[in-house]
Amino acid sequence: MIKLTHLAGEPFVLNAELIRYIEASPDTFITLVNGDRIVVREGTDVVVDRVIEYHQRKNLLPPGIPRPNSGET
């Protein structure tokens, strides 16, 4: 689970296993495996970092794995 913030400012927790993809246009949209879309305040880099940390906590990724370079700044 990762902590995020709705665009309106309400915090919530999302099961990172349900994320299909993340896009910025310019707001950050998270599309879930069931097709639902969520808009969050956090940028794509922050969401990706939190997903990686989540998987590392579950021991699905080794610690210290570099974050993929998405080409975004």
PDB file of N, CA, C, O and CB in Angstrom:
ATOM      1  N   MET A   1       0.838  -1.169   0.000  1.00  0.00           N
ATOM      2  CA  MET A   1       0.000   0.000   0.000  1.00  0.00           C
ATOM      3  C   MET A   1       0.889   1.241   0.000  1.00  0.00           C
ATOM      4  O   MET A   1       1.923   1.278   0.667  1.00  0.00           O
ATOM      5  CB  MET A   1      -0.957  -0.007   1.211  1.00  0.00           C
ATOM      6  N   ILE A   2       0.471   2.256  -0.758  1.00  0.00           N
ATOM      7  CA  ILE A   2       1.218   3.509  -0.813  1.00  0.00           C
ATOM      8  C   ILE A   2       0.290   4.669  -0.458  1.00  0.00           C
ATOM      9  O   ILE A   2      -0.893   4.658  -0.798  1.00  0.00           O
ATOM     10  CB  ILE A   2       1.847   3.717  -2.217  1.00  0.00           C
ATOM     11  N   LYS A   3       0.839   5.663   0.225  1.00  0.00           N
ATOM     12  CA  LYS A   3       0.069   6.840   0.618  1.00  0.00           C
ATOM     13  C   LYS A   3       0.148   7.879  -0.490  1.00  0.00           C
ATOM     14  O   LYS A   3       1.232   8.209  -0.970  1.00  0.00           O
ATOM     15  CB  LYS A   3       0.587   7.425   1.959  1.00  0.00           C
ATOM     16  N   LEU A   4      -1.013   8.393  -0.892  1.00  0.00           N
ATOM     17  CA  LEU A   4      -1.101   9.415  -1.932  1.00  0.00           C
ATOM     18  C   LEU A   4      -2.120  10.462  -1.513  1.00  0.00           C
ATOM     19  O   LEU A   4      -2.756  10.339  -0.466  1.00  0.00           O
ATOM     20  CB  LEU A   4      -1.484   8.791  -3.304  1.00  0.00           C
ATOM     21  N   THR A   5      -2.272  11.502  -2.344  1.00  0.00           N
ATOM     22  CA  THR A   5      -3.204  12.577  -2.048  1.00  0.00           C
ATOM     23  C   THR A   5      -4.070  12.836  -3.268  1.00  0.00           C
ATOM     24  O   THR A   5      -3.560  13.057  -4.367  1.00  0.00           O
ATOM     25  CB  THR A   5      -2.457  13.860  -1.621  1.00  0.00           C
ATOM     26  N   HIS A   6      -5.393  12.807  -3.071  1.00  0.00           N
ATOM     27  CA  HIS A   6      -6.305  13.173  -4.152  1.00  0.00           C
ATOM     28  C   HIS A   6      -6.038  14.621  -4.548  1.00  0.00           C
ATOM     29  O   HIS A   6      -5.511  15.395  -3.748  1.00  0.00           O
ATOM     30  CB  HIS A   6      -7.796  12.977  -3.724  1.00  0.00           C
ATOM     31  N   LEU A   7      -6.391  14.987  -5.758  1.00  0.00           N
ATOM     32  CA  LEU A   7      -6.196  16.341  -6.245  1.00  0.00           C
ATOM     33  C   LEU A   7      -6.876  17.361  -5.340  1.00  0.00           C
ATOM     34  O   LEU A   7      -6.390  18.483  -5.202  1.00  0.00           O
ATOM     35  CB  LEU A   7      -6.721  16.469  -7.663  1.00  0.00           C
ATOM     36  N   ALA A   8      -7.987  16.987  -4.725  1.00  0.00           N
ATOM     37  CA  ALA A   8      -8.727  17.874  -3.819  1.00  0.00           C
ATOM     38  C   ALA A   8      -8.056  18.014  -2.455  1.00  0.00           C
ATOM     39  O   ALA A   8      -8.492  18.826  -1.640  1.00  0.00           O
ATOM     40  CB  ALA A   8     -10.141  17.361  -3.635  1.00  0.00           C
ATOM     41  N   GLY A   9      -7.007  17.240  -2.191  1.00  0.00           N
ATOM     42  CA  GLY A   9      -6.263  17.356  -0.943  1.00  0.00           C
ATOM     43  C   GLY A   9      -6.502  16.271   0.073  1.00  0.00           C
ATOM     44  O   GLY A   9      -5.871  16.278   1.130  1.00  0.00           O
ATOM     45  N   GLU A  10      -7.391  15.337  -0.207  1.00  0.00           N
ATOM     46  CA  GLU A  10      -7.678  14.252   0.732  1.00  0.00           C
ATOM     47  C   GLU A  10      -6.640  13.140   0.591  1.00  0.00           C
ATOM     48  O   GLU A  10      -6.444  12.616  -0.506  1.00  0.00           O
ATOM     49  CB  GLU A  10      -9.100  13.694   0.500  1.00  0.00           C
ATOM     50  N   PRO A  11      -5.968  12.770   1.699  1.00  0.00           N
ATOM     51  CA  PRO A  11      -5.024  11.653   1.627  1.00  0.00           C
ATOM     52  C   PRO A  11      -5.770  10.328   1.524  1.00  0.00           C
ATOM     53  O   PRO A  11      -6.890  10.190   2.017  1.00  0.00           O
ATOM     54  CB  PRO A  11      -4.096  11.646   2.857  1.00  0.00           C
ATOM     55  N   PHE A  12      -5.133   9.357   0.876  1.00  0.00           N
ATOM     56  CA  PHE A  12      -5.691   8.011   0.787  1.00  0.00           C
ATOM     57  C   PHE A  12      -4.556   7.023   0.594  1.00  0.00           C
ATOM     58  O   PHE A  12      -3.418   7.405   0.323  1.00  0.00           O
ATOM     59  CB  PHE A  12      -6.723   7.902  -0.371  1.00  0.00           C
ATOM     60  N   VAL A  13      -4.882   5.765   0.736  1.00  0.00           N
ATOM     61  CA  VAL A  13      -3.899   4.695   0.580  1.00  0.00           C
ATOM     62  C   VAL A  13      -4.346   3.823  -0.588  1.00  0.00           C
ATOM     63  O   VAL A  13      -5.507   3.422  -0.671  1.00  0.00           O
ATOM     64  CB  VAL A  13      -3.748   3.850   1.900  1.00  0.00           C
ATOM     65  N   LEU A  14      -3.409   3.536  -1.486  1.00  0.00           N
ATOM     66  CA  LEU A  14      -3.705   2.762  -2.686  1.00  0.00           C
ATOM     67  C   LEU A  14      -2.901   1.473  -2.684  1.00  0.00           C
ATOM     68  O   LEU A  14      -1.715   1.473  -2.355  1.00  0.00           O
ATOM     69  CB  LEU A  14      -3.406   3.582  -3.954  1.00  0.00           C
ATOM     70  N   ASN A  15      -3.544   0.385  -3.050  1.00  0.00           N
ATOM     71  CA  ASN A  15      -2.840  -0.879  -3.211  1.00  0.00           C
ATOM     72  C   ASN A  15      -2.005  -0.785  -4.491  1.00  0.00           C
ATOM     73  O   ASN A  15      -2.557  -0.756  -5.590  1.00  0.00           O
ATOM     74  CB  ASN A  15      -3.842  -2.095  -3.265  1.00  0.00           C
ATOM     75  N   ALA A  16      -0.693  -0.737  -4.353  1.00  0.00           N
ATOM     76  CA  ALA A  16       0.208  -0.566  -5.491  1.00  0.00           C
ATOM     77  C   ALA A  16       0.114  -1.726  -6.481  1.00  0.00           C
ATOM     78  O   ALA A  16       0.495  -1.584  -7.643  1.00  0.00           O
ATOM     79  CB  ALA A  16       1.639  -0.424  -5.004  1.00  0.00           C
ATOM     80  N   GLU A  17      -0.389  -2.861  -6.028  1.00  0.00           N
ATOM     81  CA  GLU A  17      -0.539  -4.018  -6.921  1.00  0.00           C
ATOM     82  C   GLU A  17      -1.603  -3.762  -7.991  1.00  0.00           C
ATOM     83  O   GLU A  17      -1.628  -4.451  -9.011  1.00  0.00           O
ATOM     84  CB  GLU A  17      -0.903  -5.274  -6.109  1.00  0.00           C
ATOM     85  N   LEU A  18      -2.476  -2.784  -7.770  1.00  0.00           N
ATOM     86  CA  LEU A  18      -3.580  -2.523  -8.694  1.00  0.00           C
ATOM     87  C   LEU A  18      -3.237  -1.514  -9.778  1.00  0.00           C
ATOM     88  O   LEU A  18      -4.066  -1.245 -10.648  1.00  0.00           O
ATOM     89  CB  LEU A  18      -4.771  -2.038  -7.932  1.00  0.00           C
ATOM     90  N   ILE A  19      -2.034  -0.950  -9.746  1.00  0.00           N
ATOM     91  CA  ILE A  19      -1.657   0.073 -10.728  1.00  0.00           C
ATOM     92  C   ILE A  19      -1.302  -0.582 -12.054  1.00  0.00           C
ATOM     93  O   ILE A  19      -0.447  -1.465 -12.122  1.00  0.00           O
ATOM     94  CB  ILE A  19      -0.470   0.922 -10.214  1.00  0.00           C
ATOM     95  N   ARG A  20      -1.977  -0.133 -13.101  1.00  0.00           N
ATOM     96  CA  ARG A  20      -1.669  -0.608 -14.454  1.00  0.00           C
ATOM     97  C   ARG A  20      -0.634   0.304 -15.095  1.00  0.00           C
ATOM     98  O   ARG A  20       0.372  -0.171 -15.623  1.00  0.00           O
ATOM     99  CB  ARG A  20      -2.951  -0.670 -15.326  1.00  0.00           C
ATOM    100  N   TYR A  21      -0.875   1.624 -15.051  1.00  0.00           N
ATOM    101  CA  TYR A  21       0.128   2.580 -15.497  1.00  0.00           C
ATOM    102  C   TYR A  21      -0.135   3.952 -14.911  1.00  0.00           C
ATOM    103  O   TYR A  21      -1.213   4.236 -14.390  1.00  0.00           O
ATOM    104  CB  TYR A  21       0.159   2.656 -17.015  1.00  0.00           C
ATOM    105  N   ILE A  22       0.906   4.814 -15.015  1.00  0.00           N
ATOM    106  CA  ILE A  22       0.879   6.167 -14.473  1.00  0.00           C
ATOM    107  C   ILE A  22       1.241   7.111 -15.607  1.00  0.00           C
ATOM    108  O   ILE A  22       2.161   6.844 -16.380  1.00  0.00           O
ATOM    109  CB  ILE A  22       1.862   6.329 -13.252  1.00  0.00           C
ATOM    110  N   GLU A  23       0.507   8.219 -15.703  1.00  0.00           N
ATOM    111  CA  GLU A  23       0.813   9.187 -16.754  1.00  0.00           C
ATOM    112  C   GLU A  23       0.644  10.604 -16.224  1.00  0.00           C
ATOM    113  O   GLU A  23      -0.115  10.845 -15.285  1.00  0.00           O
ATOM    114  CB  GLU A  23      -0.088   8.962 -17.985  1.00  0.00           C
ATOM    115  N   ALA A  24       1.361  11.534 -16.836  1.00  0.00           N
ATOM    116  CA  ALA A  24       1.265  12.941 -16.475  1.00  0.00           C
ATOM    117  C   ALA A  24       0.811  13.722 -17.698  1.00  0.00           C
ATOM    118  O   ALA A  24       1.388  13.608 -18.779  1.00  0.00           O
ATOM    119  CB  ALA A  24       2.625  13.482 -15.938  1.00  0.00           C
ATOM    120  N   SER A  25      -0.261  14.538 -17.501  1.00  0.00           N
ATOM    121  CA  SER A  25      -0.759  15.292 -18.656  1.00  0.00           C
ATOM    122  C   SER A  25      -1.582  16.518 -18.284  1.00  0.00           C
ATOM    123  O   SER A  25      -2.740  16.513 -18.705  1.00  0.00           O
ATOM    124  CB  SER A  25      -1.585  14.395 -19.521  1.00  0.00           C
ATOM    125  N   PRO A  26      -1.199  17.528 -17.594  1.00  0.00           N
ATOM    126  CA  PRO A  26      -0.028  17.639 -16.715  1.00  0.00           C
ATOM    127  C   PRO A  26      -0.273  17.058 -15.328  1.00  0.00           C
ATOM    128  O   PRO A  26       0.684  16.795 -14.599  1.00  0.00           O
ATOM    129  CB  PRO A  26       0.383  19.090 -16.585  1.00  0.00           C
ATOM    130  N   ASP A  27      -1.545  16.849 -14.941  1.00  0.00           N
ATOM    131  CA  ASP A  27      -1.797  16.196 -13.652  1.00  0.00           C
ATOM    132  C   ASP A  27      -1.386  14.732 -13.738  1.00  0.00           C
ATOM    133  O   ASP A  27      -1.292  14.166 -14.827  1.00  0.00           O
ATOM    134  CB  ASP A  27      -3.296  16.321 -13.245  1.00  0.00           C
ATOM    135  N   THR A  28      -1.144  14.134 -12.595  1.00  0.00           N
ATOM    136  CA  THR A  28      -0.753  12.725 -12.562  1.00  0.00           C
ATOM    137  C   THR A  28      -2.002  11.853 -12.491  1.00  0.00           C
ATOM    138  O   THR A  28      -2.793  11.951 -11.553  1.00  0.00           O
ATOM    139  CB  THR A  28       0.184  12.435 -11.357  1.00  0.00           C
ATOM    140  N   PHE A  29      -2.165  10.999 -13.501  1.00  0.00           N
ATOM    141  CA  PHE A  29      -3.280  10.062 -13.567  1.00  0.00           C
ATOM    142  C   PHE A  29      -2.746   8.662 -13.314  1.00  0.00           C
ATOM    143  O   PHE A  29      -1.743   8.252 -13.897  1.00  0.00           O
ATOM    144  CB  PHE A  29      -4.009  10.142 -14.944  1.00  0.00           C
ATOM    145  N   ILE A  30      -3.426   7.937 -12.439  1.00  0.00           N
ATOM    146  CA  ILE A  30      -3.091   6.535 -12.188  1.00  0.00           C
ATOM    147  C   ILE A  30      -4.251   5.718 -12.716  1.00  0.00           C
ATOM    148  O   ILE A  30      -5.393   5.898 -12.293  1.00  0.00           O
ATOM    149  CB  ILE A  30      -2.825   6.249 -10.653  1.00  0.00           C
ATOM    150  N   THR A  31      -3.953   4.809 -13.651  1.00  0.00           N
ATOM    151  CA  THR A  31      -4.965   3.907 -14.180  1.00  0.00           C
ATOM    152  C   THR A  31      -4.784   2.556 -13.510  1.00  0.00           C
ATOM    153  O   THR A  31      -3.688   1.997 -13.486  1.00  0.00           O
ATOM    154  CB  THR A  31      -4.869   3.786 -15.735  1.00  0.00           C
ATOM    155  N   LEU A  32      -5.875   2.047 -12.969  1.00  0.00           N
ATOM    156  CA  LEU A  32      -5.836   0.773 -12.255  1.00  0.00           C
ATOM    157  C   LEU A  32      -6.153  -0.381 -13.199  1.00  0.00           C
ATOM    158  O   LEU A  32      -6.646  -0.166 -14.306  1.00  0.00           O
ATOM    159  CB  LEU A  32      -6.823   0.784 -11.078  1.00  0.00           C
ATOM    160  N   VAL A  33      -5.874  -1.586 -12.768  1.00  0.00           N
ATOM    161  CA  VAL A  33      -6.088  -2.761 -13.603  1.00  0.00           C
ATOM    162  C   VAL A  33      -7.553  -2.940 -13.987  1.00  0.00           C
ATOM    163  O   VAL A  33      -7.848  -3.577 -14.998  1.00  0.00           O
ATOM    164  CB  VAL A  33      -5.594  -3.997 -12.889  1.00  0.00           C
ATOM    165  N   ASN A  34      -8.481  -2.387 -13.194  1.00  0.00           N
ATOM    166  CA  ASN A  34      -9.903  -2.510 -13.518  1.00  0.00           C
ATOM    167  C   ASN A  34     -10.396  -1.366 -14.415  1.00  0.00           C
ATOM    168  O   ASN A  34     -11.581  -1.303 -14.740  1.00  0.00           O
ATOM    169  CB  ASN A  34     -10.723  -2.549 -12.235  1.00  0.00           C
ATOM    170  N   GLY A  35      -9.482  -0.456 -14.817  1.00  0.00           N
ATOM    171  CA  GLY A  35      -9.833   0.642 -15.708  1.00  0.00           C
ATOM    172  C   GLY A  35     -10.150   1.946 -15.011  1.00  0.00           C
ATOM    173  O   GLY A  35     -10.228   2.988 -15.663  1.00  0.00           O
ATOM    174  N   ASP A  36     -10.336   1.916 -13.685  1.00  0.00           N
ATOM    175  CA  ASP A  36     -10.576   3.156 -12.947  1.00  0.00           C
ATOM    176  C   ASP A  36      -9.363   4.062 -13.045  1.00  0.00           C
ATOM    177  O   ASP A  36      -8.227   3.591 -13.108  1.00  0.00           O
ATOM    178  CB  ASP A  36     -10.908   2.862 -11.472  1.00  0.00           C
ATOM    179  N   ARG A  37      -9.614   5.390 -13.058  1.00  0.00           N
ATOM    180  CA  ARG A  37      -8.527   6.364 -13.097  1.00  0.00           C
ATOM    181  C   ARG A  37      -8.624   7.260 -11.875  1.00  0.00           C
ATOM    182  O   ARG A  37      -9.711   7.672 -11.470  1.00  0.00           O
ATOM    183  CB  ARG A  37      -8.571   7.205 -14.402  1.00  0.00           C
ATOM    184  N   ILE A  38      -7.473   7.551 -11.298  1.00  0.00           N
ATOM    185  CA  ILE A  38      -7.379   8.412 -10.127  1.00  0.00           C
ATOM    186  C   ILE A  38      -6.410   9.534 -10.449  1.00  0.00           C
ATOM    187  O   ILE A  38      -5.347   9.295 -11.021  1.00  0.00           O
ATOM    188  CB  ILE A  38      -6.923   7.615  -8.863  1.00  0.00           C
ATOM    189  N   VAL A  39      -6.771  10.766 -10.082  1.00  0.00           N
ATOM    190  CA  VAL A  39      -5.875  11.911 -10.253  1.00  0.00           C
ATOM    191  C   VAL A  39      -5.281  12.224  -8.884  1.00  0.00           C
ATOM    192  O   VAL A  39      -6.009  12.344  -7.898  1.00  0.00           O
ATOM    193  CB  VAL A  39      -6.632  13.165 -10.857  1.00  0.00           C
ATOM    194  N   VAL A  40      -3.951  12.356  -8.827  1.00  0.00           N
ATOM    195  CA  VAL A  40      -3.278  12.609  -7.556  1.00  0.00           C
ATOM    196  C   VAL A  40      -2.398  13.853  -7.649  1.00  0.00           C
ATOM    197  O   VAL A  40      -2.009  14.281  -8.735  1.00  0.00           O
ATOM    198  CB  VAL A  40      -2.437  11.392  -7.143  1.00  0.00           C
ATOM    199  N   ARG A  41      -2.095  14.421  -6.485  1.00  0.00           N
ATOM    200  CA  ARG A  41      -1.237  15.605  -6.406  1.00  0.00           C
ATOM    201  C   ARG A  41       0.227  15.278  -6.661  1.00  0.00           C
ATOM    202  O   ARG A  41       0.962  16.095  -7.216  1.00  0.00           O
ATOM    203  CB  ARG A  41      -1.381  16.258  -5.049  1.00  0.00           C
ATOM    204  N   GLU A  42       0.648  14.095  -6.260  1.00  0.00           N
ATOM    205  CA  GLU A  42       2.047  13.700  -6.398  1.00  0.00           C
ATOM    206  C   GLU A  42       2.410  13.565  -7.878  1.00  0.00           C
ATOM    207  O   GLU A  42       1.578  13.177  -8.698  1.00  0.00           O
ATOM    208  CB  GLU A  42       2.317  12.370  -5.649  1.00  0.00           C
ATOM    209  N   GLY A  43       3.646  13.887  -8.204  1.00  0.00           N
ATOM    210  CA  GLY A  43       4.138  13.709  -9.566  1.00  0.00           C
ATOM    211  C   GLY A  43       4.413  12.247  -9.867  1.00  0.00           C
ATOM    212  O   GLY A  43       4.448  11.409  -8.966  1.00  0.00           O
ATOM    213  N   THR A  44       4.609  11.950 -11.152  1.00  0.00           N
ATOM    214  CA  THR A  44       4.849  10.560 -11.544  1.00  0.00           C
ATOM    215  C   THR A  44       6.097   9.983 -10.889  1.00  0.00           C
ATOM    216  O   THR A  44       6.105   8.815 -10.499  1.00  0.00           O
ATOM    217  CB  THR A  44       4.974  10.459 -13.052  1.00  0.00           C
ATOM    218  N   ASP A  45       7.150  10.784 -10.763  1.00  0.00           N
ATOM    219  CA  ASP A  45       8.379  10.287 -10.138  1.00  0.00           C
ATOM    220  C   ASP A  45       8.141   9.880  -8.689  1.00  0.00           C
ATOM    221  O   ASP A  45       8.668   8.865  -8.236  1.00  0.00           O
ATOM    222  CB  ASP A  45       9.478  11.349 -10.206  1.00  0.00           C
ATOM    223  N   VAL A  46       7.356  10.660  -7.965  1.00  0.00           N
ATOM    224  CA  VAL A  46       7.051  10.349  -6.563  1.00  0.00           C
ATOM    225  C   VAL A  46       6.256   9.050  -6.476  1.00  0.00           C
ATOM    226  O   VAL A  46       6.543   8.199  -5.633  1.00  0.00           O
ATOM    227  CB  VAL A  46       6.261  11.509  -5.900  1.00  0.00           C
ATOM    228  N   VAL A  47       5.259   8.895  -7.345  1.00  0.00           N
ATOM    229  CA  VAL A  47       4.443   7.678  -7.330  1.00  0.00           C
ATOM    230  C   VAL A  47       5.307   6.459  -7.655  1.00  0.00           C
ATOM    231  O   VAL A  47       5.204   5.430  -6.988  1.00  0.00           O
ATOM    232  CB  VAL A  47       3.271   7.793  -8.339  1.00  0.00           C
ATOM    233  N   VAL A  48       6.151   6.572  -8.668  1.00  0.00           N
ATOM    234  CA  VAL A  48       7.032   5.448  -9.028  1.00  0.00           C
ATOM    235  C   VAL A  48       7.958   5.106  -7.873  1.00  0.00           C
ATOM    236  O   VAL A  48       8.147   3.931  -7.560  1.00  0.00           O
ATOM    237  CB  VAL A  48       7.860   5.783 -10.289  1.00  0.00           C
ATOM    238  N   ASP A  49       8.542   6.121  -7.231  1.00  0.00           N
ATOM    239  CA  ASP A  49       9.425   5.866  -6.086  1.00  0.00           C
ATOM    240  C   ASP A  49       8.682   5.132  -4.967  1.00  0.00           C
ATOM    241  O   ASP A  49       9.226   4.215  -4.352  1.00  0.00           O
ATOM    242  CB  ASP A  49      10.006   7.189  -5.552  1.00  0.00           C
ATOM    243  N   ARG A  50       7.448   5.537  -4.709  1.00  0.00           N
ATOM    244  CA  ARG A  50       6.677   4.884  -3.645  1.00  0.00           C
ATOM    245  C   ARG A  50       6.317   3.448  -4.009  1.00  0.00           C
ATOM    246  O   ARG A  50       6.293   2.575  -3.140  1.00  0.00           O
ATOM    247  CB  ARG A  50       5.404   5.677  -3.354  1.00  0.00           C
ATOM    248  N   VAL A  51       6.041   3.199  -5.276  1.00  0.00           N
ATOM    249  CA  VAL A  51       5.747   1.828  -5.716  1.00  0.00           C
ATOM    250  C   VAL A  51       6.997   0.958  -5.570  1.00  0.00           C
ATOM    251  O   VAL A  51       6.910  -0.183  -5.114  1.00  0.00           O
ATOM    252  CB  VAL A  51       5.244   1.815  -7.192  1.00  0.00           C
ATOM    253  N   ILE A  52       8.154   1.493  -5.955  1.00  0.00           N
ATOM    254  CA  ILE A  52       9.404   0.740  -5.807  1.00  0.00           C
ATOM    255  C   ILE A  52       9.672   0.448  -4.340  1.00  0.00           C
ATOM    256  O   ILE A  52      10.019  -0.679  -3.987  1.00  0.00           O
ATOM    257  CB  ILE A  52      10.588   1.516  -6.421  1.00  0.00           C
ATOM    258  N   GLU A  53       9.515   1.455  -3.475  1.00  0.00           N
ATOM    259  CA  GLU A  53       9.712   1.246  -2.034  1.00  0.00           C
ATOM    260  C   GLU A  53       8.753   0.178  -1.500  1.00  0.00           C
ATOM    261  O   GLU A  53       9.135  -0.651  -0.674  1.00  0.00           O
ATOM    262  CB  GLU A  53       9.510   2.571  -1.266  1.00  0.00           C
ATOM    263  N   TYR A  54       7.517   0.206  -1.973  1.00  0.00           N
ATOM    264  CA  TYR A  54       6.523  -0.794  -1.565  1.00  0.00           C
ATOM    265  C   TYR A  54       7.004  -2.199  -1.922  1.00  0.00           C
ATOM    266  O   TYR A  54       6.961  -3.102  -1.086  1.00  0.00           O
ATOM    267  CB  TYR A  54       5.156  -0.510  -2.233  1.00  0.00           C
ATOM    268  N   HIS A  55       7.462  -2.385  -3.160  1.00  0.00           N
ATOM    269  CA  HIS A  55       7.916  -3.711  -3.578  1.00  0.00           C
ATOM    270  C   HIS A  55       9.185  -4.128  -2.831  1.00  0.00           C
ATOM    271  O   HIS A  55       9.372  -5.309  -2.540  1.00  0.00           O
ATOM    272  CB  HIS A  55       8.167  -3.732  -5.089  1.00  0.00           C
ATOM    273  N   GLN A  56      10.047  -3.173  -2.523  1.00  0.00           N
ATOM    274  CA  GLN A  56      11.244  -3.509  -1.755  1.00  0.00           C
ATOM    275  C   GLN A  56      10.872  -3.949  -0.342  1.00  0.00           C
ATOM    276  O   GLN A  56      11.482  -4.866   0.208  1.00  0.00           O
ATOM    277  CB  GLN A  56      12.204  -2.310  -1.702  1.00  0.00           C
ATOM    278  N   ARG A  57       9.869  -3.293   0.246  1.00  0.00           N
ATOM    279  CA  ARG A  57       9.423  -3.706   1.583  1.00  0.00           C
ATOM    280  C   ARG A  57       8.851  -5.119   1.554  1.00  0.00           C
ATOM    281  O   ARG A  57       8.950  -5.850   2.540  1.00  0.00           O
ATOM    282  CB  ARG A  57       8.370  -2.723   2.129  1.00  0.00           C
ATOM    283  N   LYS A  58       8.260  -5.503   0.442  1.00  0.00           N
ATOM    284  CA  LYS A  58       7.710  -6.854   0.312  1.00  0.00           C
ATOM    285  C   LYS A  58       8.774  -7.851  -0.112  1.00  0.00           C
ATOM    286  O   LYS A  58       8.486  -9.035  -0.282  1.00  0.00           O
ATOM    287  CB  LYS A  58       6.564  -6.867  -0.688  1.00  0.00           C
ATOM    288  N   ASN A  59       9.999  -7.379  -0.283  1.00  0.00           N
ATOM    289  CA  ASN A  59      11.122  -8.208  -0.731  1.00  0.00           C
ATOM    290  C   ASN A  59      10.924  -8.741  -2.143  1.00  0.00           C
ATOM    291  O   ASN A  59      11.455  -9.796  -2.490  1.00  0.00           O
ATOM    292  CB  ASN A  59      11.325  -9.366   0.223  1.00  0.00           C
ATOM    293  N   LEU A  60      10.159  -8.013  -2.961  1.00  0.00           N
ATOM    294  CA  LEU A  60       9.994  -8.408  -4.352  1.00  0.00           C
ATOM    295  C   LEU A  60      11.080  -7.789  -5.232  1.00  0.00           C
ATOM    296  O   LEU A  60      11.357  -8.285  -6.324  1.00  0.00           O
ATOM    297  CB  LEU A  60       8.610  -8.002  -4.856  1.00  0.00           C
ATOM    298  N   LEU A  61      11.691  -6.710  -4.755  1.00  0.00           N
ATOM    299  CA  LEU A  61      12.808  -6.091  -5.456  1.00  0.00           C
ATOM    300  C   LEU A  61      13.957  -5.974  -4.469  1.00  0.00           C
ATOM    301  O   LEU A  61      13.734  -5.689  -3.293  1.00  0.00           O
ATOM    302  CB  LEU A  61      12.417  -4.691  -6.050  1.00  0.00           C
ATOM    303  N   PRO A  62      15.174  -6.189  -4.929  1.00  0.00           N
ATOM    304  CA  PRO A  62      16.305  -6.053  -4.007  1.00  0.00           C
ATOM    305  C   PRO A  62      16.487  -4.593  -3.593  1.00  0.00           C
ATOM    306  O   PRO A  62      16.183  -3.691  -4.373  1.00  0.00           O
ATOM    307  CB  PRO A  62      17.601  -6.590  -4.657  1.00  0.00           C
ATOM    308  N   PRO A  63      16.980  -4.347  -2.374  1.00  0.00           N
ATOM    309  CA  PRO A  63      17.219  -2.977  -1.941  1.00  0.00           C
ATOM    310  C   PRO A  63      18.253  -2.302  -2.833  1.00  0.00           C
ATOM    311  O   PRO A  63      19.171  -2.941  -3.345  1.00  0.00           O
ATOM    312  CB  PRO A  63      17.678  -2.948  -0.482  1.00  0.00           C
ATOM    313  N   GLY A  64      18.083  -1.005  -3.004  1.00  0.00           N
ATOM    314  CA  GLY A  64      19.052  -0.233  -3.765  1.00  0.00           C
ATOM    315  C   GLY A  64      18.886  -0.292  -5.266  1.00  0.00           C
ATOM    316  O   GLY A  64      19.728   0.235  -5.992  1.00  0.00           O
ATOM    317  N   ILE A  65      17.822  -0.918  -5.758  1.00  0.00           N
ATOM    318  CA  ILE A  65      17.622  -0.974  -7.205  1.00  0.00           C
ATOM    319  C   ILE A  65      17.367   0.440  -7.713  1.00  0.00           C
ATOM    320  O   ILE A  65      16.566   1.168  -7.128  1.00  0.00           O
ATOM    321  CB  ILE A  65      16.439  -1.926  -7.579  1.00  0.00           C
ATOM    322  N   PRO A  66      18.035   0.840  -8.792  1.00  0.00           N
ATOM    323  CA  PRO A  66      17.830   2.199  -9.296  1.00  0.00           C
ATOM    324  C   PRO A  66      16.446   2.352  -9.910  1.00  0.00           C
ATOM    325  O   PRO A  66      15.894   1.415 -10.485  1.00  0.00           O
ATOM    326  CB  PRO A  66      18.904   2.554 -10.329  1.00  0.00           C
ATOM    327  N   ARG A  67      15.898   3.561  -9.772  1.00  0.00           N
ATOM    328  CA  ARG A  67      14.597   3.865 -10.355  1.00  0.00           C
ATOM    329  C   ARG A  67      14.757   3.972 -11.854  1.00  0.00           C
ATOM    330  O   ARG A  67      15.729   4.562 -12.326  1.00  0.00           O
ATOM    331  CB  ARG A  67      14.000   5.171  -9.767  1.00  0.00           C
ATOM    332  N   PRO A  68      13.821   3.411 -12.622  1.00  0.00           N
ATOM    333  CA  PRO A  68      13.923   3.500 -14.075  1.00  0.00           C
ATOM    334  C   PRO A  68      13.929   4.959 -14.519  1.00  0.00           C
ATOM    335  O   PRO A  68      13.191   5.782 -13.977  1.00  0.00           O
ATOM    336  CB  PRO A  68      12.765   2.742 -14.745  1.00  0.00           C
ATOM    337  N   ASN A  69      14.757   5.274 -15.502  1.00  0.00           N
ATOM    338  CA  ASN A  69      14.811   6.627 -16.039  1.00  0.00           C
ATOM    339  C   ASN A  69      13.682   6.792 -17.025  1.00  0.00           C
ATOM    340  O   ASN A  69      13.681   6.197 -18.102  1.00  0.00           O
ATOM    341  CB  ASN A  69      16.176   6.921 -16.706  1.00  0.00           C
ATOM    342  N   SER A  70      12.698   7.627 -16.634  1.00  0.00           N
ATOM    343  CA  SER A  70      11.519   7.813 -17.473  1.00  0.00           C
ATOM    344  C   SER A  70      11.690   8.927 -18.480  1.00  0.00           C
ATOM    345  O   SER A  70      10.840   9.118 -19.351  1.00  0.00           O
ATOM    346  CB  SER A  70      10.321   8.091 -16.621  1.00  0.00           C
ATOM    347  N   GLY A  71      12.807   9.682 -18.367  1.00  0.00           N
ATOM    348  CA  GLY A  71      13.031  10.797 -19.266  1.00  0.00           C
ATOM    349  C   GLY A  71      12.320  12.053 -18.816  1.00  0.00           C
ATOM    350  O   GLY A  71      12.437  13.093 -19.465  1.00  0.00           O
ATOM    351  N   GLU A  72      11.578  11.980 -17.707  1.00  0.00           N
ATOM    352  CA  GLU A  72      10.873  13.150 -17.195  1.00  0.00           C
ATOM    353  C   GLU A  72      11.753  13.854 -16.185  1.00  0.00           C
ATOM    354  O   GLU A  72      12.632  13.249 -15.572  1.00  0.00           O
ATOM    355  CB  GLU A  72       9.518  12.754 -16.561  1.00  0.00           C
ATOM    356  N   THR A  73      11.504  15.138 -16.022  1.00  0.00           N
ATOM    357  CA  THR A  73      12.240  15.909 -15.007  1.00  0.00           C
ATOM    358  C   THR A  73      11.303  16.410 -13.961  1.00  0.00           C
ATOM    359  O   THR A  73      11.728  17.080 -13.020  1.00  0.00           O
ATOM    360  CB  THR A  73      12.992  17.080 -15.631  1.00  0.00           C
TER     361      THR A  73
END
